[in-house]
Amino acid sequence: MAGRYGMSFAKKHIEQGDYEEAIAAATEEIDGGNTGPEPLFDRGTAYELSEQYVEAVVDFELAIEKNRAEKELDPFVLDDAYFSATLAAARAESKADLMKAVARLDRYRELCPEGAHVAESREWQKRLRGELPSLLDKTKDVDAV
């Protein structure tokens, strides 16, 4: 299913900011039998942009697994998208369940041991636990930690 030559309907909706439509289009493609990583990546992207981070993480993880076999997507783009969604989900979860948030960042390293954000995921775990202040946090003295 394509919106324009070489572009899925989901990507077209993402470009237009219609994230719910993009989710529906990607889901329809998946349900229609497309077993590749691209519709999962598209739906994960739409989920992330609509701030449904846990759903985005699930789709990106599936896309990574499928991409290892089919190699349709640029692994660096997929890694960045996955880490971005993982971090957003972890930050949101940390308010209610710090252990779950830290475990989510562990999962990034399990799935992507050679990923571009391995060190960053460890730093964010420290930030979430209060062991390392964010450089954006003006309420803490960075040199005091």
N, CA, C and O of each residue as an XYZ file, in Angstrom:
580
protein
N       0.863     -1.177      0.000
C       0.000      0.000      0.000
C       0.903      1.231      0.000
O       1.740      1.381      0.890
N       0.746      2.092     -0.967
C       1.614      3.266     -1.042
C       0.793      4.519     -1.256
O      -0.209      4.512     -1.970
N       1.234      5.593     -0.628
C       0.587      6.886     -0.791
C       1.098      7.582     -2.035
O       0.320      8.031     -2.876
N       2.401      7.665     -2.141
C       3.084      8.152     -3.332
C       4.088      7.082     -3.683
O       4.383      6.211     -2.865
N       4.608      7.134     -4.873
C       5.583      6.131     -5.257
C       6.703      6.096     -4.219
O       7.345      7.111     -3.950
N       6.928      4.928     -3.647
C       7.986      4.766     -2.669
C       7.646      5.251     -1.267
O       8.503      5.219     -0.385
N       6.423      5.695     -1.042
C       6.041      6.194      0.280
C       4.748      5.520      0.719
O       3.762      5.507     -0.018
N       4.762      4.970      1.905
C       3.564      4.325      2.441
C       2.525      5.378      2.821
O       2.840      6.554      3.007
N       1.279      4.919      2.931
C       0.229      5.821      3.411
C       0.562      6.315      4.811
O       0.309      7.473      5.144
N       1.123      5.444      5.623
C       1.474      5.835      6.991
C       2.477      6.982      6.980
O       2.304      7.958      7.709
N       3.525      6.877      6.160
C       4.522      7.964      6.089
C       3.885      9.265      5.610
O       4.204     10.344      6.108
N       2.990      9.149      4.651
C       2.298     10.343      4.152
C       1.531     11.020      5.287
O       1.569     12.242      5.431
N       0.840     10.217      6.086
C       0.084     10.778      7.216
C       1.025     11.363      8.276
O       0.719     12.392      8.879
N       2.157     10.713      8.501
C       3.130     11.237      9.463
C       3.617     12.602      9.006
O       3.675     13.537      9.804
N       3.966     12.728      7.732
C       4.420     14.021      7.195
C       3.374     15.108      7.377
O       3.714     16.273      7.582
N       2.108     14.734      7.303
C       1.017     15.697      7.437
C       0.621     15.936      8.891
O      -0.242     16.769      9.170
N       1.248     15.207      9.822
C       0.922     15.366     11.234
C      -0.329     14.629     11.664
O      -0.839     14.865     12.759
N      -0.833     13.738     10.821
C      -2.028     12.940     11.133
C      -1.596     11.604     11.730
O      -1.629     10.576     11.054
N      -1.192     11.624     12.996
C      -0.583     10.452     13.601
C      -1.568      9.308     13.820
O      -1.205      8.146     13.637
N      -2.780      9.606     14.200
C      -3.770      8.533     14.374
C      -4.070      7.858     13.036
O      -4.236      6.640     12.976
N      -4.138      8.644     11.973
C      -4.332      8.069     10.630
C      -3.121      7.233     10.231
O      -3.273      6.184      9.604
N      -1.941      7.681     10.582
C      -0.719      6.932     10.277
C      -0.714      5.603     11.014
O      -0.352      4.574     10.445
N      -1.116      5.624     12.284
C      -1.193      4.392     13.069
C      -2.175      3.424     12.418
O      -1.889      2.235     12.282
N      -3.325      3.938     12.021
C      -4.345      3.097     11.377
C      -3.837      2.528     10.049
O      -4.059      1.354      9.753
N      -3.163      3.348      9.257
C      -2.654      2.885      7.952
C      -1.579      1.818      8.131
O      -1.575      0.814      7.418
N      -0.680      2.028      9.068
C       0.373      1.041      9.312
C      -0.219     -0.255      9.868
O       0.194     -1.346      9.475
N      -1.176     -0.138     10.771
C      -1.829     -1.320     11.325
C      -2.542     -2.097     10.233
O      -2.489     -3.326     10.211
N      -3.200     -1.403      9.339
C      -3.881     -2.058      8.223
C      -2.880     -2.815      7.341
O      -3.156     -3.919      6.872
N      -1.735     -2.210      7.131
C      -0.707     -2.866      6.327
C      -0.174     -4.116      7.035
O       0.038     -5.147      6.396
N       0.039     -4.029      8.333
C       0.504     -5.182      9.113
C      -0.556     -6.282      9.099
O      -0.248     -7.448      8.849
N      -1.808     -5.905      9.368
C      -2.903     -6.873      9.372
C      -3.130     -7.476      7.991
O      -3.622     -8.597      7.864
N      -2.766     -6.717      6.958
C      -2.924     -7.188      5.580
C      -1.826     -8.144      5.135
O      -1.850     -8.634      4.006
N      -0.863     -8.413      6.016
C       0.136     -9.413      5.682
C       1.534     -8.901      5.432
O       2.421     -9.695      5.123
N       1.769     -7.606      5.553
C       3.132     -7.096      5.381
C       3.923     -7.473      6.634
O       3.690     -6.925      7.712
N       4.842     -8.393      6.486
C       5.595     -8.907      7.627
C       6.962     -8.248      7.779
O       7.759     -8.661      8.621
N       7.234     -7.245      6.986
C       8.522     -6.563      7.059
C       8.586     -5.563      8.198
O       7.590     -5.325      8.882
N       9.755     -4.980      8.400
C       9.928     -4.032      9.502
C       9.359     -2.637      9.232
O       9.095     -1.890     10.174
N       9.166     -2.277      7.961
C       8.782     -0.898      7.649
C       7.448     -0.454      8.243
O       7.396      0.625      8.832
N       6.361     -1.230      8.121
C       5.116     -0.742      8.737
C       5.200     -0.646     10.256
O       4.552      0.210     10.858
N       5.985     -1.507     10.877
C       6.195     -1.403     12.320
C       6.958     -0.125     12.662
O       6.638      0.561     13.633
N       7.964      0.183     11.855
C       8.721      1.420     12.054
C       7.809      2.635     11.868
O       7.849      3.575     12.661
N       6.993      2.609     10.822
C       6.073      3.728     10.582
C       5.097      3.895     11.742
O       4.865      5.009     12.212
N       4.530      2.783     12.199
C       3.571      2.878     13.304
C       4.273      3.311     14.586
O       3.730      4.107     15.351
N       5.477      2.794     14.825
C       6.241      3.216     15.998
C       6.536      4.706     15.964
O       6.451      5.389     16.985
N       6.880      5.202     14.795
C       7.142      6.636     14.637
C       5.893      7.454     14.952
O       5.959      8.461     15.656
N       4.760      7.010     14.426
C       3.502      7.725     14.684
C       3.125      7.655     16.166
O       2.650      8.635     16.740
N       3.340      6.491     16.778
C       3.077      6.381     18.214
C       3.963      7.346     18.999
O       3.489      8.039     19.899
N       5.238      7.389     18.658
C       6.139      8.284     19.390
C       5.728      9.740     19.226
O       5.702     10.498     20.196
N       5.409     10.123     18.009
C       5.013     11.516     17.759
C       3.704     11.880     18.450
O       3.455     13.051     18.740
N       2.871     10.880     18.713
C       1.623     11.138     19.443
C       1.791     10.868     20.943
O       0.814     10.777     21.686
N       3.061     10.742     21.371
C       3.436     10.588     22.774
C       2.883      9.315     23.413
O       2.597      9.291     24.610
N       2.735      8.260     22.613
C       2.370      6.933     23.089
C       3.658      6.107     23.079
O       3.854      5.229     22.239
N       4.523      6.418     24.041
C       5.895      5.925     24.000
C       6.023      4.420     24.197
O       6.841      3.789     23.527
N       5.258      3.838     25.075
C       5.357      2.397     25.304
C       4.978      1.642     24.025
O       5.652      0.684     23.647
N       3.919      2.067     23.371
C       3.509      1.432     22.117
C       4.588      1.590     21.049
O       4.842      0.673     20.269
N       5.219      2.762     21.025
C       6.299      3.007     20.064
C       7.458      2.050     20.311
O       8.003      1.470     19.371
N       7.832      1.887     21.574
C       8.935      0.992     21.920
C       8.639     -0.429     21.446
O       9.506     -1.085     20.869
N       7.436     -0.898     21.685
C       7.049     -2.258     21.268
C       7.232     -2.414     19.763
O       7.818     -3.396     19.307
N       6.736     -1.457     18.994
C       6.851     -1.556     17.534
C       8.294     -1.440     17.064
O       8.701     -2.157     16.151
N       9.070     -0.555     17.669
C      10.472     -0.432     17.274
C      11.242     -1.707     17.593
O      12.100     -2.121     16.813
N      10.948     -2.335     18.727
C      11.629     -3.587     19.066
C      11.313     -4.669     18.035
O      12.205     -5.396     17.597
N      10.048     -4.773     17.651
C       9.670     -5.746     16.625
C      10.328     -5.416     15.287
O      10.779     -6.312     14.575
N      10.380     -4.141     14.952
C      11.007     -3.720     13.696
C      12.495     -4.063     13.686
O      13.027     -4.484     12.659
N      13.166     -3.884     14.821
C      14.592     -4.219     14.912
C      14.788     -5.707     14.667
O      15.667     -6.100     13.900
N      13.977     -6.535     15.313
C      14.081     -7.984     15.136
C      13.854     -8.379     13.679
O      14.617     -9.166     13.120
N      12.819     -7.840     13.074
C      12.516     -8.171     11.675
C      13.587     -7.619     10.727
O      13.906     -8.245      9.717
N      14.132     -6.462     11.050
C      15.127     -5.836     10.184
C      16.441     -6.622     10.176
O      17.194     -6.569      9.203
N      16.707     -7.337     11.244
C      17.915     -8.164     11.274
C      17.860     -9.227     10.187
O      18.894     -9.603      9.634
N      16.672     -9.711      9.879
C      16.512    -10.734      8.846
C      16.316    -10.115      7.463
O      16.891    -10.597      6.487
N      15.518     -9.063      7.367
C      15.134     -8.521      6.068
C      15.957     -7.322      5.612
O      16.006     -7.039      4.415
N      16.594     -6.622      6.519
C      17.478     -5.495      6.220
C      16.865     -4.478      5.248
O      17.473     -4.106      4.245
N      15.656     -4.046      5.573
C      14.964     -3.047      4.765
C      15.275     -1.625      5.223
O      15.291     -0.699      4.412
N      15.519     -1.452      6.511
C      15.670     -0.125      7.091
C      17.118      0.138      7.486
O      17.872     -0.788      7.783
N      17.490      1.404      7.485
C      18.810      1.808      7.944
C      18.891      1.525      9.443
O      18.129      2.105     10.216
N      19.803      0.642      9.869
C      19.857      0.289     11.286
C      20.165      1.471     12.201
O      19.749      1.471     13.359
N      20.880      2.472     11.710
C      21.191      3.642     12.539
C      19.945      4.486     12.778
O      19.748      5.004     13.877
N      19.111      4.627     11.766
C      17.857      5.373     11.916
C      16.943      4.635     12.882
O      16.315      5.247     13.747
N      16.872      3.324     12.732
C      16.041      2.507     13.610
C      16.541      2.570     15.057
O      15.742      2.669     15.988
N      17.852      2.513     15.240
C      18.445      2.610     16.577
C      18.106      3.949     17.229
O      17.718      3.988     18.397
N      18.249      5.033     16.492
C      17.946      6.357     17.043
C      16.472      6.474     17.442
O      16.145      6.979     18.517
N      15.595      6.002     16.563
C      14.168      6.077     16.856
C      13.827      5.243     18.086
O      13.063      5.675     18.949
N      14.397      4.050     18.156
C      14.146      3.163     19.286
C      14.654      3.780     20.592
O      13.951      3.761     21.601
N      15.864      4.322     20.575
C      16.380      4.916     21.810
C      15.552      6.129     22.229
O      15.272      6.309     23.414
N      15.170      6.941     21.288
C      14.367      8.120     21.602
C      13.058      7.724     22.288
O      12.679      8.313     23.301
N      12.378      6.731     21.735
C      11.119      6.277     22.325
C      11.361      5.606     23.676
O      10.588      5.793     24.616
N      12.436      4.825     23.766
C      12.773      4.148     25.021
C      13.039      5.168     26.123
O      12.541      5.028     27.240
N      13.817      6.183     25.809
C      14.121      7.209     26.802
C      12.859      7.964     27.218
O      12.646      8.213     28.405
N      12.033      8.325     26.255
C      10.795      9.044     26.586
C       9.897      8.181     27.468
O       9.304      8.680     28.424
N       9.796      6.891     27.154
C       8.984      5.988     27.976
C       9.579      5.859     29.377
O       8.850      5.894     30.368
N      10.893      5.709     29.460
C      11.553      5.572     30.757
C      11.375      6.823     31.606
O      11.114      6.730     32.806
N      11.514      7.981     30.995
C      11.349      9.225     31.755
C       9.930      9.348     32.292
O       9.734      9.757     33.437
N       8.944      9.000     31.481
C       7.553      9.071     31.925
C       7.284      8.039     33.022
O       6.605      8.339     34.004
N       7.816      6.824     32.857
C       7.598      5.757     33.829
C       8.314      6.005     35.148
O       7.868      5.536     36.196
N       9.408      6.732     35.103
C      10.227      6.919     36.309
C       9.465      7.628     37.419
O       9.809      7.478     38.592
N       8.465      8.375     37.081
C       7.680      9.086     38.089
C       6.873      8.116     38.951
O       6.656      8.359     40.138
N       6.429      7.012     38.340
C       5.599      6.043     39.069
C       6.363      4.782     39.453
O       6.068      4.171     40.481
N       7.338      4.385     38.644
C       8.027      3.115     38.873
C       9.464      3.214     38.359
O       9.750      2.892     37.205
N      10.352      3.662     39.230
C      11.749      3.874     38.846
C      12.411      2.588     38.363
O      13.163      2.609     37.389
N      12.141      1.475     39.030
C      12.759      0.206     38.634
C      12.353     -0.189     37.209
O      13.180     -0.690     36.447
N      11.116      0.029     36.858
C      10.628     -0.284     35.507
C      11.325      0.611     34.482
O      11.694      0.157     33.399
N      11.499      1.863     34.827
C      12.164      2.810     33.918
C      13.618      2.415     33.693
O      14.103      2.435     32.562
N      14.307      2.061     34.760
C      15.704      1.639     34.652
C      15.797      0.353     33.834
O      16.697      0.206     33.007
N      14.874     -0.574     34.061
C      14.849     -1.835     33.311
C      14.602     -1.590     31.825
O      15.135     -2.304     30.976
N      13.802     -0.589     31.519
C      13.533     -0.277     30.107
C      14.834      0.131     29.411
O      15.066     -0.250     28.264
N      15.667      0.888     30.084
C      16.950      1.283     29.500
C      17.918      0.101     29.431
O      18.752      0.039     28.527
N      17.816     -0.836     30.377
C      18.581     -2.086     30.271
C      18.174     -2.843     29.005
O      19.017     -3.402     28.305
N      16.895     -2.851     28.730
C      16.366     -3.560     27.549
C      16.954     -2.991     26.264
O      17.233     -3.741     25.328
N      17.144     -1.678     26.207
C      17.780     -1.083     25.021
C      19.135     -1.744     24.787
O      19.450     -2.132     23.661
N      19.932     -1.873     25.835
C      21.277     -2.454     25.700
C      21.222     -3.940     25.372
O      22.104     -4.453     24.683
N      20.204     -4.633     25.853
C      20.049     -6.054     25.518
C      19.748     -6.236     24.038
O      20.324     -7.098     23.375
N      18.844     -5.418     23.536
C      18.426     -5.555     22.136
C      19.454     -4.965     21.178
O      19.625     -5.463     20.066
N      20.138     -3.909     21.605
C      21.093     -3.207     20.746
C      22.447     -3.080     21.453
O      22.863     -1.967     21.774
N      23.136     -4.190     21.701
C      24.404     -4.107     22.436
C      25.477     -3.291     21.721
O      26.423     -2.815     22.349
N      25.332     -3.134     20.431
C      26.260     -2.321     19.644
C      25.622     -0.983     19.250
O      26.139     -0.275     18.386
N      24.506     -0.646     19.884
C      23.770      0.571     19.537
C      24.560      1.839     19.823
O      25.504      1.845     20.613
N      24.156      2.892     19.172
C      24.844      4.180     19.294
C      24.604      4.851     20.647
O      25.286      5.820     20.983
N      23.654      4.354     21.419
C      23.259      5.037     22.649
C      23.493      4.207     23.911
O      22.865      4.458     24.940
N      24.382      3.231     23.842
C      24.638      2.361     24.998
C      25.125      3.182     26.196
O      24.565      3.076     27.287
N      26.156      3.993     25.999
C      26.686      4.808     27.105
C      25.632      5.805     27.584
O      25.476      6.023     28.785
N      24.924      6.398     26.655
C      23.890      7.368     27.000
C      22.776      6.723     27.834
O      22.229      7.353     28.739
N      22.448      5.468     27.524
C      21.400      4.786     28.297
C      21.833      4.606     29.748
O      21.010      4.718     30.656
N      23.106      4.331     29.972
C      23.621      4.205     31.351
C      23.586      5.556     32.073
O      23.229      5.633     33.248
N      23.960      6.611     31.358
C      23.910      7.952     31.953
C      22.483      8.319     32.347
O      22.257      8.892     33.413
N      21.532      7.991     31.494
C      20.146      8.315     31.804
C      19.631      7.505     32.985
O      18.797      7.991     33.749
N      20.107      6.294     33.145
C      19.722      5.542     34.332
C      20.195      6.272     35.587
O      19.461      6.366     36.570
N      21.413      6.785     35.549
C      21.931      7.551     36.694
C      21.112      8.816     36.919
O      20.822      9.182     38.057
N      20.744      9.476     35.833
C      19.920     10.685     35.982
C      18.578     10.357     36.621
O      18.122     11.060     37.522
N      17.957      9.295     36.150
C      16.645      8.924     36.683
C      16.721      8.563     38.162
O      15.783      8.824     38.915
N      17.834      7.963     38.579
C      18.012      7.597     39.987
C      18.500      8.774     40.824
O      18.631      8.647     42.042
N      18.772      9.919     40.194
C      19.240     11.093     40.919
C      20.724     11.089     41.191
O      21.203     11.893     41.991
N      21.465     10.206     40.549
C      22.904     10.100     40.749
C      23.699     11.023     39.830
O      24.882     11.276     40.060
N      23.048     11.514     38.807
C      23.705     12.381     37.836
C      22.681     13.410     37.370
O      21.694     13.049     36.729
N      22.901     14.684     37.683
C      21.904     15.677     37.269
C      21.950     15.903     35.765
O      22.996     15.788     35.125
N      20.810     16.220     35.239
C      20.724     16.596     33.839
C      21.343     17.974     33.671
O      21.182     18.832     34.539
N      22.033     18.193     32.593
C      22.596     19.517     32.336
C      21.508     20.556     32.125
O      21.768     21.758     32.190
N      20.295     20.095     31.874
C      19.173     21.011     31.682
C      18.492     21.365     33.003
O      17.678     22.286     33.058
N      18.826     20.629     34.068
C      18.207     20.850     35.369
C      18.911     22.006     36.078
O      20.016     21.838     36.595
N      18.290     23.154     36.103
C      18.883     24.353     36.702
C      18.707     24.386     38.220
O      19.187     25.309     38.877
N      18.017     23.380     38.786
C      17.801     23.357     40.234
C      18.930     22.645     40.966
O      18.984     22.682     42.195
N      19.838     21.995     40.229
C      20.952     21.263     40.853
C      22.278     21.778     40.330
O      22.413     22.140     39.161
N      23.239     21.801     41.213
C      24.587     22.168     40.842
C      25.280     20.956     40.238
O      25.508     19.965     40.932
N      25.613     21.020     38.971
C      26.219     19.905     38.262
C      27.517     19.482     38.932
O      27.824     18.291     38.977
N      28.274     20.422     39.446
C      29.555     20.103     40.065
C      29.406     19.473     41.448
O      30.366     18.921     41.986
N      28.206     19.553     42.025
C      28.003     19.027     43.377
C      27.815     17.518     43.393
O      27.927     16.897     44.449
N      27.533     16.920     42.251
C      27.279     15.470     42.195
C      28.539     14.737     41.853
O      28.533     13.510     41.758
